[in-house]
Amino acid sequence: MIGVEQEKTMKRYRIFGAKYQLSDKLMQSEDQSWQDEITARPRVFHAEITKNKKRVAFLTRNTYAEVRQVAEEYCSY
């Protein structure tokens, strides 16, 4: 076919530390010192992998280096 371009696909990843969102019930308790989100303990990391701006994978690993390695491997093919 003349004039038809192949769609280029690009995978990208974004890494961030895991957080928990607190429930409304806990937020309405007597202790008002709670934040909306708290950092996960022990610390873990997420990688969101997108392809053409759509999420295709979501990974969780124990270390930043580990999640980065897996994300880079996933995006290489």
C-alpha positions, 0 to 999 in steps of 0.5 A: 500500500502506498502512503501507509506508515507503520505505527511506531510503538514506544515503551516507557517506564516510570519508577516511584516509591510505594504509598498507601492511601488511608481509608475515609474511616481512618481519616475521620477518626479522633486523631486528625494528625494522619496524612492522606498517604503514607510511605510503605514500610518496608520500602518497596518500589513500583514501575509503571510501563506504558506503550503509546501512553497506555499502561501495559504493566505495573511491577512491584519490587523490593529495591529501586535497582531491581525494579529498574532492571526489570522495567528496562528489560521489559521495555527492550523488546 
